[in-house]
């Protein structure tokens, strides 16, 4: 499912719930089975049990970790060391050469 479609569906759900909040008489016009299902699903979403809450927290941590790994991967790509290593003749970055010179002066 595409992200755009998911956002549109969520916006549609929010709009529907807001319409029901503005005119609560509409709740009693829908069939009882649908009304009960609506309340049950809304309650489970807004008040998860302990297991569901832990699963959501774990999923959120995994998503944050994946995002951080991607960010780190792009940061490493931009440093230039990887592209230097892929070249036919590896040339060390200038910062490392400057560090070796300062070490010689200290010894």
N, C-alpha and C positions, 0 to 999 in steps of 0.2 A: 504494500500500500504506500502510495507516495505521500510525502510530508504535506504537500499542498492539500490533497484530498482529506487527510486527517485533520488539518486545521479548519477546513471548511465544515467538516462533520461536527467538530467540537463547537465551532461558532453557531452552528444550527441547533445543537443541543442546548447551549447557553440561552439562545434566543427563545427556544420553546419553554424552558424552565422559567425564564423571566416573564413570559406571557402568562404562564400559569400562576405566578406569584402576583401579578397585577390584578388578575380576576380569578380568585380561588373557586368561584362557582363552576368554572370550566372543569375542575377536578372531578366534580360529581356528575358531569355529563359523559365522561369516558367510562367504558365498562369497568366493573369492579375488578376483574382479573388484571386488566392493564394498569389500573390505579395501584393495586397492591404490588404488582411487579415494579412499577415506577418507584414507589416508596422504598421497596426492598433494595433495589439496585442503588438508589441514591444514598440510602443509609449505609450500605456496604462500602460505597466509595468514600463517603465522608467520615465514617467511623469504622475503620478496619479492626478486625480482631488481632490478637497479639501475633499470631503466625503471619498474617498478611502484612502487618506493619513491619515485622522483621524482614520479610521478603522484599518489600518495597525499599527499605533502607539499604539492604544488601545490593539490590539492583541499581540504586542511585550511586552507591560507592563504586560499583563496577563501571558504570557509565562515566563517572568522574575520572576514574583511573584510565579508561580508554582514551578519554579526551586529553588527559595529561600526557599519555604516551604519544599520541599524535602530535601534540604541541612540541614535545621534546624531539621527535623525529624531524619535524620541520626546522627546528632550531639547529639541530646538528647538520642538516643539509646546508643551511645558510652559512656555516662557519668556513667552508671551503676546504677543510682538511680531507673530506671524503673525495671531492673532485681532484684534489692534488694526488691522492693515493691512486686514483684510477688512471692518471696520466702515465705515459710510457716511462718518463723519468721523474721520480718522486723528488720534489723540492720541499724541504721542511718549511713550515711557516716562519716568518721573520721573528715572531715573538719567542719561539724556542731558541733561535740562534742568539738573540739578545740575552736570553737567560743564561746560556752557556758562557758567553763572554763575561757576564758579571760574576759568574762562579769562578772563572779563571783569575779575575782580579782579586777575589776574596781569598784565594788559596795562596 
